[in-house]
Amino acid sequence: MTPTLVLAPGAGAGQNHPWMIAVAQGLESRGIHVVTFDFPYRTAGRSVPDKPAVLEKTWSEKWGEVAAEARGPMFAGGKSMGGRIASQVAALQDGFHPMPAGLVFFGYPLHPPGKPEQRRDKHLPSVNVPMMFFQGSRDPFASPDEMRGLTSSLGDRATLEIIEGGDHSLTVRTKQKDAVFARVLDQTAAWITKATGHRP
């Protein structure tokens, strides 16, 4: 059965951002059904994200809607904040029902730029499903060393792929930009397929 990835946008954009559309279409062409959505503040035309409880409730509700129609394994993920909120919901006892087969993070915002002491990872040890992290080496929200330390602490639940030269959107400054982006999508689809095959 076709896996489904419910994909949430980052804080500064909505589901209709070109990056979100490119990821959704790219994964669809690789055999992954993708569902995107917007948080309430974006739907209302505001730029400041909703409070965490609202973001988490929205994620959980959207997940339930998709789960009611899905016939294959489901994965949760997102760009930056969208992925982080997915992980927070997954860390709750009854956040997602059913639980995702795995989580995919495109640019995990480990801390605000320039503020490495304000980490956003205390909940991650409570996430008991496989996690795939894609992180650009130029991402100001987390350095490669910080991400290596984080994923190492999470054990075999976490997989990390550093995109050399990539920014917070995993974009590189070279002529290979499109090829690098395609490789990220290839790796995402392969990881989802592998995680699907290893479900109990």
trRosetta pair geometry for C-beta under 8 A, 3 or more apart (Angstrom, degrees):
i j d omega theta_ij theta_ji phi_ij phi_ji
1 71 5.4 -129 -156 116 136 87
1 72 3.2 -171 125 -93 107 100
1 73 7.2 135 85 -1 106 69
2 31 6.7 -140 -132 177 91 74
2 32 7.4 155 -178 -129 89 28
2 33 5.1 78 137 -19 122 112
2 71 7.8 57 46 70 80 91
2 72 4.9 -169 69 2 43 157
3 31 7.8 63 35 130 90 83
3 32 5.5 -31 80 -128 98 79
3 33 6.9 -173 94 30 44 82
3 72 5.4 -115 -84 126 33 125
3 73 4.9 -26 -115 72 87 91
3 74 7.3 164 -166 -90 71 25
3 75 6.3 29 171 -5 115 109
3 101 7.4 -92 -137 49 114 144
3 192 5.2 176 104 159 161 117
3 193 7.2 -139 -4 -83 141 52
3 196 5.3 -110 -74 -76 126 139
4 32 7.6 135 -116 -178 20 72
4 33 4.6 -35 -104 80 72 106
4 34 7.5 160 -160 -86 61 24
4 35 6.4 15 -175 -3 108 108
4 66 6.5 -178 146 165 146 121
4 70 4.9 -98 8 -123 152 126
4 72 6.2 138 -13 71 87 96
4 73 7.4 -173 28 94 71 45
4 74 4.9 -20 69 -112 100 74
4 75 6.9 -180 92 28 50 70
5 27 6.4 -44 37 147 141 156
5 32 5.4 21 -4 165 115 119
5 33 7.2 164 21 85 67 51
5 34 5.1 -19 68 -108 96 73
5 35 7.4 179 89 27 47 68
5 74 7.8 153 -88 -163 28 57
5 75 4.6 -23 -106 74 73 105
5 76 7.6 159 -158 -93 62 15
5 77 6.0 -23 -169 29 106 113
5 104 6.6 -16 -143 27 125 136
5 192 6.7 -70 -66 -110 115 149
6 34 8.0 148 -95 -160 23 54
6 35 5.0 -24 -110 71 69 102
6 36 7.8 151 -164 -88 54 30
6 37 7.5 -4 -170 3 95 110
6 62 6.5 149 -169 125 135 107
6 63 5.9 -175 61 -101 172 71
6 66 5.4 -177 -83 31 123 168
6 74 6.8 19 -11 -173 103 104
6 75 7.3 -175 22 89 67 51
6 76 5.3 -19 63 -112 99 66
6 77 7.4 144 78 30 55 61
6 86 8.0 161 94 -114 98 128
7 20 7.0 160 124 -151 122 92
7 23 6.8 -171 -173 111 161 125
7 24 6.5 -153 51 -83 148 91
7 34 5.6 -5 2 -164 125 102
7 35 7.0 156 21 76 75 45
7 36 5.1 -36 75 -94 92 79
7 77 5.6 -17 -109 80 71 85
7 78 5.7 143 -166 -95 57 58
7 79 7.6 51 177 -17 97 81
7 82 7.1 51 170 139 56 141
7 104 8.0 -36 -103 74 90 115
8 36 7.4 147 -94 -148 27 69
8 37 6.6 -31 -106 59 73 84
8 39 7.4 57 -162 -49 111 95
8 59 6.4 -35 -70 -107 148 101
8 76 8.0 14 -8 -174 105 86
8 77 7.4 -166 23 105 77 38
8 78 3.5 -25 60 -103 82 134
8 79 7.3 -135 97 30 58 68
8 81 7.8 -91 122 102 113 70
8 82 2.8 -172 105 -162 92 110
8 83 6.9 -176 61 -50 100 42
8 85 6.5 -73 101 62 162 114
8 86 6.1 178 18 -47 129 108
9 13 5.2 -118 179 94 128 80
9 14 5.4 162 34 -154 170 20
9 15 5.4 -130 -37 -69 123 51
9 17 6.3 117 -135 15 130 123
9 20 5.4 -40 -96 -79 99 140
9 36 7.0 59 -43 -166 90 111
9 38 6.8 -3 22 -109 126 61
9 39 7.7 -122 57 -5 95 93
9 42 7.3 61 67 -64 135 169
9 78 6.7 -81 -13 -160 9 104
9 79 5.6 -12 -151 47 42 115
9 81 7.9 11 115 67 53 93
9 82 5.0 137 65 -52 19 141
10 13 5.7 44 60 37 88 91
10 78 7.3 151 -66 155 55 99
10 79 4.2 -74 -40 112 93 101
10 80 3.5 43 -118 51 111 120
10 81 5.1 103 -152 26 57 88
10 82 5.7 -89 -70 -5 37 98
10 107 7.5 -14 -86 83 131 126
11 49 5.1 -66 -138 -52 98 126
11 80 6.5 -84 1 113 82 125
11 81 4.2 80 -46 -3 88 150
12 47 7.7 15 -130 -162 62 88
13 17 3.7 25 171 -61 132 147
13 19 7.1 75 101 42 165 112
13 20 6.9 -172 123 -21 122 119
13 79 7.6 -18 61 90 114 144
14 17 6.0 145 59 -28 50 90
14 20 7.5 -90 113 14 42 157
14 38 4.7 -1 -151 -109 104 114
14 42 4.4 150 -93 177 106 139
15 20 5.3 -143 -156 137 42 156
15 36 3.9 142 -144 138 117 121
15 37 6.0 173 -62 78 143 3
15 38 5.2 -106 -5 -58 105 81
16 20 7.0 11 12 68 5 126
16 21 6.7 25 -156 -52 41 112
17 20 4.7 87 61 8 86 105
17 21 7.0 -160 89 -7 42 88
18 21 5.6 -58 -144 40 33 111
18 22 6.0 34 158 -23 68 107
19 22 5.8 -56 -147 35 28 111
19 23 6.4 25 156 -16 64 106
19 79 6.8 87 118 -103 125 156
19 169 5.7 -92 -122 -155 150 124
20 23 5.9 -56 -148 37 30 108
20 24 6.2 27 156 -17 65 110
20 36 5.8 95 172 -131 121 154
20 79 6.7 -100 -84 -12 87 139
21 24 5.8 -57 -145 39 29 110
21 25 6.0 21 160 -12 66 111
22 25 6.1 -58 -140 42 26 105
22 26 5.9 27 159 -21 63 114
22 181 7.4 -23 146 171 132 137
23 26 5.8 -58 -142 39 25 112
23 27 6.2 18 162 -13 63 109
23 34 7.4 170 120 -145 79 162
23 79 7.7 178 3 -61 162 111
23 106 7.2 -66 -114 -61 154 167
23 185 7.0 -169 -137 -95 62 103
24 27 6.2 -62 -147 39 24 103
24 28 6.3 28 155 -22 63 109
24 34 4.1 -163 -141 104 78 145
24 36 5.8 -68 -80 -32 139 123
25 28 5.5 -52 -145 34 31 115
25 29 6.5 30 156 -18 64 105
26 29 5.9 -57 -153 34 30 109
26 30 6.7 15 151 -8 63 111
26 181 7.7 -121 -98 145 165 97
26 182 7.2 -147 -149 -117 130 59
26 185 4.2 -81 143 -124 127 156
27 30 5.5 -64 -149 45 38 107
27 32 4.1 -52 166 68 100 119
27 34 5.1 95 79 -50 123 128
27 185 6.0 -138 -70 -154 67 100
27 188 6.3 -63 -101 104 111 128
27 189 6.1 175 -137 -74 75 97
28 31 8.0 113 -178 -15 28 10
28 32 6.6 -93 -82 73 32 63
28 33 6.8 49 -113 -114 79 37
28 34 5.7 -93 -58 15 88 105
30 185 6.2 169 -17 152 148 101
30 186 7.0 -166 -117 -104 148 47
30 188 7.9 107 81 80 153 90
30 189 3.8 -85 137 -90 135 158
31 189 6.5 96 54 -157 89 122
31 193 7.7 42 93 -78 126 115
32 188 7.5 -73 -2 123 165 100
32 189 5.5 -139 -24 -114 122 86
32 192 5.8 58 -104 83 129 160
33 72 7.7 123 24 49 125 126
35 62 7.9 179 128 165 120 107
35 66 5.2 177 65 -110 166 134
37 58 7.7 -168 123 159 130 104
37 62 4.8 -124 16 -133 169 150
38 42 4.3 -121 -173 87 111 123
38 43 5.0 137 107 -56 126 85
39 42 5.3 89 59 10 73 104
39 43 7.3 -141 97 -6 35 92
39 49 6.7 16 101 -142 155 83
39 50 5.8 -144 160 12 120 116
39 54 7.6 93 -173 125 106 97
39 55 5.8 -16 -132 -117 135 78
39 58 5.4 114 -130 96 71 164
40 43 5.5 -59 -146 38 35 113
40 44 6.1 24 160 -13 70 110
40 50 5.4 57 58 -57 104 143
40 54 6.2 -73 30 164 131 122
40 58 6.1 -143 -22 -83 91 140
41 44 5.9 -62 -147 43 29 106
41 46 4.3 -79 -170 72 85 111
41 47 7.5 -77 153 49 115 7
41 48 6.4 -111 -164 83 147 51
41 49 5.6 -175 36 -135 155 30
41 50 4.8 -164 -32 -42 110 81
42 45 7.7 54 -178 -66 31 19
42 46 7.3 -91 -71 59 26 66
49 55 6.6 12 174 -72 111 128
49 81 6.7 -116 -94 172 156 161
50 54 3.7 -88 150 87 131 132
50 55 5.3 165 76 -52 102 78
50 58 7.5 101 55 -13 151 135
51 54 5.0 90 59 8 75 104
51 55 7.2 -145 96 -6 36 90
52 55 5.5 -58 -145 38 34 112
52 56 6.1 30 160 -18 69 108
52 85 7.4 -169 -146 -116 73 98
52 88 7.1 -84 -168 145 110 166
53 56 5.9 -55 -145 39 28 110
53 57 6.2 30 155 -20 64 108
54 57 5.7 -54 -144 37 30 111
54 58 6.3 32 155 -21 64 106
55 58 5.9 -56 -150 35 27 112
55 59 6.5 29 152 -20 63 106
55 81 7.8 -80 -155 159 150 108
55 85 4.7 -100 144 -129 118 145
56 59 5.7 -53 -149 34 32 112
56 60 6.3 30 155 -18 66 108
56 85 6.0 -147 -80 -169 62 97
56 88 5.8 -88 -97 106 114 115
56 89 5.1 164 -151 -79 86 91
56 92 7.4 93 -174 -22 133 145
56 95 7.0 -74 -175 -141 107 109
57 60 5.8 -56 -147 38 30 111
57 61 6.2 28 156 -18 65 109
58 61 5.9 -58 -145 38 28 109
58 62 6.2 26 158 -17 65 108
59 62 6.0 -60 -149 37 26 107
59 63 6.2 30 153 -23 63 109
59 76 7.7 69 -178 -157 112 131
59 85 5.4 180 -45 132 147 110
59 86 6.0 -162 -159 -91 143 60
59 89 4.9 -133 100 -41 131 153
60 63 5.6 -55 -150 34 29 116
60 64 6.6 30 153 -20 63 104
60 89 5.5 -171 -66 -146 88 131
60 95 5.8 -120 -94 -177 115 62
60 96 6.5 -138 -121 -86 77 52
61 64 5.7 -53 -152 33 33 112
61 65 6.6 35 151 -20 64 103
62 65 5.6 -53 -153 33 36 113
62 66 6.5 28 154 -13 67 105
63 66 6.0 -60 -150 39 30 105
63 67 6.0 31 154 -23 67 111
63 74 7.7 117 -157 153 89 144
63 76 6.6 -18 -103 -93 121 121
63 89 7.5 166 -13 140 149 152
63 96 5.4 -77 147 -131 161 88
63 97 7.7 118 116 46 116 49
63 100 8.0 -85 -142 -63 129 96
64 67 5.6 -54 -140 36 30 114
64 68 6.6 39 158 -30 62 100
64 97 6.7 23 -96 67 93 87
65 68 6.0 -52 -159 21 28 114
65 69 7.6 2 153 1 59 105
66 69 6.3 -75 -163 45 37 97
66 70 5.7 39 150 -36 77 113
66 74 6.9 131 117 -131 114 135
67 70 5.5 -50 -128 27 34 115
67 74 6.2 -59 -97 -37 82 167
67 97 7.2 -170 82 105 172 56
67 98 6.3 161 -145 19 139 77
70 74 5.4 57 137 -71 169 113
72 196 7.7 -3 168 -139 105 131
73 101 4.4 16 -179 -29 116 152
73 195 7.9 -174 142 110 149 89
73 196 4.7 179 43 -122 153 95
73 199 6.2 -162 -106 -39 137 154
74 98 7.2 128 44 70 123 98
74 100 5.7 -98 109 -124 83 69
74 101 6.3 140 65 0 43 94
75 100 5.3 80 -134 -170 35 113
75 101 5.6 -60 -77 58 76 89
75 102 5.0 -17 -123 66 104 78
75 103 7.0 172 -171 -90 83 25
75 104 6.1 45 156 -9 125 106
75 192 5.7 -89 -25 -126 160 107
75 195 7.3 87 -91 88 123 141
76 86 4.3 179 144 -162 115 127
76 89 7.6 -100 162 72 164 121
76 90 6.7 -175 63 -60 141 117
76 96 6.7 -114 -34 -102 149 150
76 100 4.3 -105 2 -76 97 152
76 102 8.0 -167 36 97 64 40
76 103 5.4 -24 76 -111 84 76
76 104 7.6 -178 97 26 37 73
77 82 7.6 52 136 120 46 100
77 83 5.4 -6 -171 -110 60 93
77 86 6.0 -131 -98 63 17 170
77 103 5.7 141 -84 -171 76 58
77 104 3.3 -18 -100 63 150 81
77 105 6.3 -138 -149 -63 93 37
77 106 7.1 79 161 -9 113 88
77 132 7.9 -24 -105 62 133 97
78 81 7.3 -62 126 89 131 45
78 82 2.6 -134 177 114 140 98
78 83 3.7 -158 65 -53 80 59
78 84 7.6 -84 75 14 119 51
78 85 7.1 -2 43 46 157 89
78 86 5.4 156 2 -13 114 126
78 104 7.9 134 5 87 36 75
78 105 7.2 -7 60 -120 59 56
78 106 7.0 -117 121 33 31 92
79 82 5.2 45 48 36 59 120
79 83 6.5 155 27 -19 7 102
79 106 4.9 -36 -105 77 61 113
79 107 6.2 21 -163 47 66 112
79 169 7.5 9 -153 -119 120 74
80 83 6.5 131 58 25 12 100
80 84 7.0 -28 153 -7 45 107
80 106 7.3 -50 -27 91 55 74
80 107 4.9 -24 -70 101 75 109
80 108 7.5 152 -123 -124 39 17
80 109 5.0 55 -162 -38 81 110
80 141 7.1 132 -130 -7 99 175
80 168 6.6 30 -81 170 119 110
81 84 5.4 -56 -144 38 36 113
81 85 6.2 34 160 -18 70 103
81 109 6.2 2 -68 11 59 142
82 85 6.2 -54 -148 35 27 106
82 86 6.6 32 150 -21 60 105
83 86 5.4 -52 -152 32 36 116
83 87 6.6 34 152 -19 66 102
83 103 7.2 115 -161 172 88 103
83 104 7.1 -95 -122 102 117 50
83 105 4.0 120 170 -122 149 75
83 106 6.4 169 -43 31 142 60
83 107 7.6 145 24 68 139 61
83 108 6.0 -97 102 -99 131 71
84 87 5.7 -55 -154 34 34 110
84 88 6.6 35 149 -20 66 103
84 105 7.6 70 -59 -127 55 117
84 108 6.5 119 -73 -152 87 74
84 109 5.6 -54 -45 46 140 96
84 120 6.1 6 -151 133 134 134
85 88 5.4 -49 -148 34 38 115
85 89 6.5 39 153 -18 66 101
86 89 5.8 -55 -152 36 32 110
86 90 6.3 32 151 -19 65 108
86 100 7.9 27 177 -21 111 155
86 103 5.9 159 123 -138 118 112
87 90 5.4 -53 -145 38 34 114
87 91 6.4 38 153 -25 65 104
87 103 5.9 91 -86 -174 80 162
87 105 7.3 3 -45 -76 124 120
87 123 6.7 134 132 98 94 113
87 124 6.2 -11 171 -99 132 77
87 127 5.7 -51 -159 -73 84 148
87 131 7.4 42 -108 -119 113 130
88 91 5.7 -53 -150 30 32 113
88 92 7.2 38 149 -27 60 98
88 95 7.6 -176 120 -133 55 155
88 123 5.6 57 -114 92 65 165
89 92 5.8 -49 -160 20 38 114
89 95 3.7 163 177 171 65 128
89 96 5.7 89 136 -45 106 90
90 95 5.9 -121 -67 81 16 138
90 96 5.8 -3 -97 -1 63 126
90 99 7.1 86 -140 -149 85 88
90 100 6.4 -54 -103 25 119 113
90 103 6.1 -83 -30 -65 164 134
90 127 4.8 45 114 -125 116 100
90 129 6.4 -93 -167 27 133 117
91 95 6.9 53 54 -10 43 152
91 123 4.0 -75 -59 172 179 107
91 124 7.1 -84 -80 -84 128 21
91 126 4.0 76 -152 88 94 113
91 127 5.2 -60 -78 -63 78 77
92 95 3.3 110 59 -51 109 108
92 96 8.0 125 63 -4 94 65
94 97 6.4 -2 -169 -51 77 114
96 99 5.3 100 91 -115 110 44
96 100 5.8 -23 143 -23 164 81
99 128 7.9 -26 -167 74 152 92
99 129 6.1 179 157 -58 113 132
100 103 6.0 95 92 -65 147 70
100 129 5.6 145 83 118 83 171
101 129 6.7 158 158 -163 18 127
101 130 7.5 -9 145 39 61 105
101 195 5.6 131 139 136 104 109
101 196 6.2 45 148 -93 158 59
101 199 5.6 -56 -135 -86 114 122
102 129 5.4 -159 -101 150 40 108
102 130 4.1 -28 -116 74 107 95
102 131 6.8 -177 -168 -78 82 31
102 132 6.7 45 159 -8 123 99
102 191 7.6 -144 130 142 158 98
102 192 6.9 -160 62 -115 132 62
102 195 4.3 -22 -29 176 147 161
103 127 6.8 -38 3 -179 146 141
103 129 6.2 110 -13 90 91 111
103 130 7.3 -174 28 97 67 52
103 131 4.7 -11 66 -114 102 77
103 132 7.1 -172 94 27 54 68
104 131 7.9 173 -80 -159 29 54
104 132 4.8 -10 -114 65 70 108
104 134 7.7 18 -177 -2 85 104
104 188 6.1 63 -149 -143 145 102
104 191 7.3 131 -100 92 109 131
104 192 7.3 -32 -58 -70 134 100
105 108 4.3 21 160 -67 141 97
105 131 6.9 17 -6 -177 111 97
105 132 6.8 -179 25 91 71 56
105 133 4.8 -10 64 -113 116 64
105 134 6.7 -173 94 30 63 67
105 135 8.0 9 111 -61 105 84
106 134 5.2 -7 -116 63 57 116
106 169 7.8 23 151 -148 109 46
106 170 6.3 -74 -167 -20 93 130
106 184 7.8 76 -122 171 105 133
107 134 7.0 -30 -35 94 51 81
107 135 6.4 116 -108 -116 42 58
107 136 6.6 1 -98 4 94 97
107 139 5.9 -175 -137 -126 89 139
107 141 6.7 76 174 53 89 136
107 168 4.7 80 -151 -177 140 63
107 169 6.4 -33 -45 -84 151 28
107 170 6.4 -127 -53 -37 101 86
108 133 5.5 -42 -14 -137 129 107
108 135 6.4 -49 27 -84 86 107
108 141 7.3 -161 102 119 45 120
108 142 6.2 3 84 7 83 154
108 147 7.2 129 55 -114 117 109
109 112 7.6 25 178 -81 108 42
109 120 6.4 16 105 48 81 143
109 141 4.3 -74 -129 -172 63 141
109 142 7.2 -179 -146 -24 22 106
110 119 6.0 -28 166 -139 81 78
110 120 6.1 -176 -166 46 30 84
110 121 6.1 -3 -143 -45 82 116
110 141 5.9 133 31 148 70 79
110 142 3.6 87 16 -87 123 118
110 146 5.8 163 102 136 165 129
110 147 6.9 -140 -45 -80 145 75
110 150 6.6 -126 -116 -55 131 155
111 115 5.5 -142 159 93 109 74
111 116 5.2 122 75 -125 162 35
111 117 7.3 117 -146 49 146 26
111 118 4.9 126 -150 77 98 72
111 119 5.1 -51 -74 -92 106 48
111 120 6.4 169 -82 0 49 87
111 141 6.5 169 61 -168 48 60
111 142 6.7 119 24 -78 77 75
111 146 7.9 -86 10 180 113 158
112 115 4.4 19 70 44 97 121
112 118 5.6 4 19 76 97 134
112 141 7.2 -42 -133 -121 17 77
113 140 3.8 22 -119 136 107 121
113 141 6.1 -57 -66 -74 73 57
114 140 7.1 -6 -29 178 68 114
115 118 4.4 8 136 18 115 115
116 119 7.3 16 174 -64 53 86
116 146 7.0 -135 -142 -95 113 144
119 122 7.3 116 108 -37 100 79
121 124 4.8 -27 -169 1 76 126
121 150 5.8 -104 -140 -133 160 120
122 125 7.8 -51 175 18 39 98
123 126 5.5 -61 -173 36 63 114
123 127 7.1 69 135 -34 80 95
124 127 5.5 -43 -158 13 48 116
124 131 7.7 -11 -157 -46 104 172
124 150 7.3 29 80 -175 166 104
124 154 6.2 -66 142 -92 114 123
125 153 7.5 -65 -80 135 102 102
125 154 6.8 -147 -95 -109 61 76
127 131 6.4 61 116 -56 137 127
127 157 7.2 154 102 153 89 144
128 157 7.3 -102 -147 -118 34 145
129 157 7.2 108 99 -158 22 110
130 157 5.7 -152 -110 -162 43 62
130 158 7.8 165 -162 -79 56 29
130 159 7.3 15 -176 -3 99 105
130 195 5.1 -145 64 -122 149 122
131 151 8.0 -146 93 -123 112 91
131 154 6.8 -38 46 147 131 154
131 157 5.8 44 14 141 93 87
131 158 4.7 -18 70 -107 106 72
131 159 7.1 -179 93 26 55 67
132 158 7.9 165 -82 -156 25 53
132 159 5.0 -14 -113 66 68 106
132 161 7.5 9 -176 3 88 107
132 188 7.1 143 121 -121 149 65
132 191 4.8 80 -95 152 152 159
132 195 7.9 -107 -36 -42 119 139
133 147 6.3 -171 135 -165 144 117
133 150 7.9 94 -58 95 172 120
133 151 6.0 -128 28 -80 140 125
133 158 6.5 13 -6 -169 113 99
133 159 6.9 180 26 88 72 52
133 160 4.8 -15 69 -110 110 69
133 161 7.0 176 92 27 59 65
134 161 5.1 -17 -109 69 68 104
134 163 6.3 39 -179 -30 89 113
134 170 5.9 -1 142 -91 116 137
134 184 5.8 74 -147 -147 151 110
134 187 7.6 130 -90 91 118 128
134 188 7.4 -41 -42 -73 138 99
135 139 5.6 -99 -174 18 82 150
135 142 6.0 -68 -148 87 135 116
135 144 6.9 159 108 -99 122 60
135 147 4.9 -147 36 -92 169 167
135 160 6.8 -22 16 -160 114 95
135 161 7.4 152 25 81 67 53
135 162 5.7 -32 75 -111 89 61
135 163 6.8 -170 90 16 34 85
135 166 7.6 152 135 85 36 124
135 170 7.9 -146 -163 -89 9 90
136 139 4.2 123 65 -44 89 97
136 162 7.7 85 -149 -166 12 63
136 163 4.8 -40 -102 68 58 107
136 165 7.4 -66 -163 98 93 32
136 166 2.8 -123 -121 108 95 89
136 167 4.9 -20 128 50 167 8
136 168 6.2 -105 34 -62 131 19
136 169 7.4 23 -31 54 143 33
136 170 5.0 -161 -62 -101 103 44
136 171 7.4 -16 -99 36 145 44
136 172 7.9 -173 -136 -72 111 69
137 144 5.3 -3 -125 -51 78 120
137 162 5.6 63 -70 176 88 106
137 163 6.6 -136 -12 83 79 52
137 164 5.2 19 -9 -127 139 41
137 165 6.1 19 47 -23 114 24
137 166 6.1 98 17 41 68 72
138 165 6.4 10 -17 -167 116 30
138 166 6.3 -168 30 87 89 34
138 167 5.0 -41 87 -94 110 58
139 142 5.7 -2 105 54 118 68
139 143 7.6 -170 72 -88 80 29
139 166 7.0 -1 -44 108 94 84
139 167 6.2 118 -84 -180 61 37
139 168 4.8 109 -131 -87 88 60
140 168 6.8 -44 32 -59 76 112
141 168 5.9 77 4 -115 115 112
142 146 4.9 -130 -165 87 80 126
142 147 5.2 89 145 -57 122 96
142 150 7.7 -34 -159 -2 135 144
143 146 4.6 98 53 5 79 102
143 147 7.0 -150 91 -3 42 86
144 147 5.8 -60 -147 40 31 108
144 148 6.2 33 155 -22 67 106
144 162 5.0 36 -123 -123 110 140
145 148 5.6 -51 -144 35 32 112
145 149 6.4 33 155 -18 63 105
146 149 5.8 -57 -152 37 30 111
146 150 6.3 30 151 -20 65 107
147 150 5.5 -51 -144 36 35 114
147 151 6.1 24 162 -11 69 107
147 160 5.7 143 145 -142 107 137
147 162 7.1 148 80 -85 139 96
148 151 6.3 -57 -140 42 27 101
148 152 6.0 32 158 -23 62 111
148 160 6.5 -166 -96 90 55 166
148 162 8.0 -21 -60 -53 95 126
149 152 5.8 -57 -145 36 26 114
149 153 6.5 26 157 -21 62 107
150 153 5.9 -63 -157 32 28 109
150 154 6.8 18 152 -15 64 109
150 158 7.6 -121 123 167 78 167
151 154 5.6 -57 -150 36 38 112
151 158 4.0 -151 -148 126 82 131
151 159 7.2 -23 -162 132 134 1
151 160 4.2 -135 -12 -41 171 122
152 155 7.9 44 173 -65 34 32
154 157 5.2 -93 154 65 99 102
154 158 3.8 67 87 -12 130 130
155 158 6.9 106 65 20 41 90
159 191 6.7 -162 74 -130 151 131
161 184 7.6 159 112 -121 140 76
161 187 6.0 82 -89 148 170 158
162 166 8.0 -177 172 35 57 116
163 166 3.3 28 104 -8 115 146
163 170 4.8 73 35 -148 168 86
163 172 7.0 -130 154 -56 105 102
163 180 6.5 98 -160 177 110 118
163 184 6.6 -9 -90 -81 131 116
164 172 7.5 32 96 -104 59 127
165 172 4.1 54 111 -132 113 102
165 173 6.3 -118 175 24 113 80
165 174 6.7 20 142 -9 159 111
165 180 7.9 -94 74 -114 109 165
166 169 7.7 -131 -179 81 93 46
166 170 4.3 -15 -167 -150 135 45
166 171 6.2 116 -146 46 73 24
166 172 5.4 -53 -81 -65 60 77
166 180 7.1 -168 -78 154 106 139
167 170 7.1 -86 60 -17 53 11
167 171 5.2 -19 34 56 101 82
167 172 7.9 175 -7 -79 76 33
170 180 7.5 -163 153 135 90 108
170 181 7.0 121 113 -105 108 72
170 184 5.7 67 156 -88 150 161
171 177 6.3 16 -161 -148 79 107
171 181 7.4 6 -104 -73 65 108
172 176 6.5 -13 84 80 139 87
172 177 5.3 -158 65 -101 82 68
172 180 5.1 64 8 32 128 166
173 177 7.6 30 -102 -77 7 108
174 177 6.2 170 71 -46 56 74
174 180 7.9 92 60 -20 104 133
176 179 4.6 -60 -167 49 79 116
176 180 5.4 84 129 -30 92 97
177 180 6.0 -58 -148 34 25 109
177 181 6.5 23 156 -17 62 108
178 181 5.7 -55 -148 37 32 112
178 182 6.3 33 153 -20 65 106
179 182 5.6 -52 -147 36 32 112
179 183 6.4 35 152 -23 64 104
180 183 5.6 -53 -151 32 32 113
180 184 6.7 37 149 -22 64 100
181 184 5.7 -49 -155 29 35 114
181 185 6.8 31 150 -14 64 103
182 185 5.7 -56 -153 38 36 110
182 186 6.3 41 148 -23 67 104
183 186 5.3 -48 -146 34 36 115
183 187 6.3 34 155 -18 66 104
184 187 5.9 -56 -148 38 29 109
184 188 6.3 33 151 -23 64 106
185 188 5.5 -49 -145 33 33 115
185 189 6.3 31 157 -16 65 105
186 189 6.1 -59 -151 38 27 107
186 190 6.2 25 153 -17 64 111
187 190 5.6 -55 -143 39 31 112
187 191 6.1 32 157 -21 66 106
188 191 5.9 -57 -148 35 27 108
188 192 6.4 25 155 -16 63 107
189 192 5.9 -55 -147 38 30 110
189 193 6.2 31 154 -19 64 108
190 193 5.7 -55 -147 38 30 112
190 194 6.3 29 154 -18 65 107
191 194 5.7 -55 -146 38 31 110
191 195 6.1 29 156 -17 66 108
192 195 5.8 -55 -143 39 29 109
192 196 6.2 35 154 -24 63 106
193 196 5.6 -53 -150 32 29 115
193 197 6.5 26 154 -17 62 107
194 197 5.8 -58 -151 36 32 110
194 198 6.4 14 157 -8 66 112
195 198 6.0 -67 -145 45 31 102
195 199 7.2 57 152 -53 62 83
196 199 6.1 -29 -163 -15 35 112
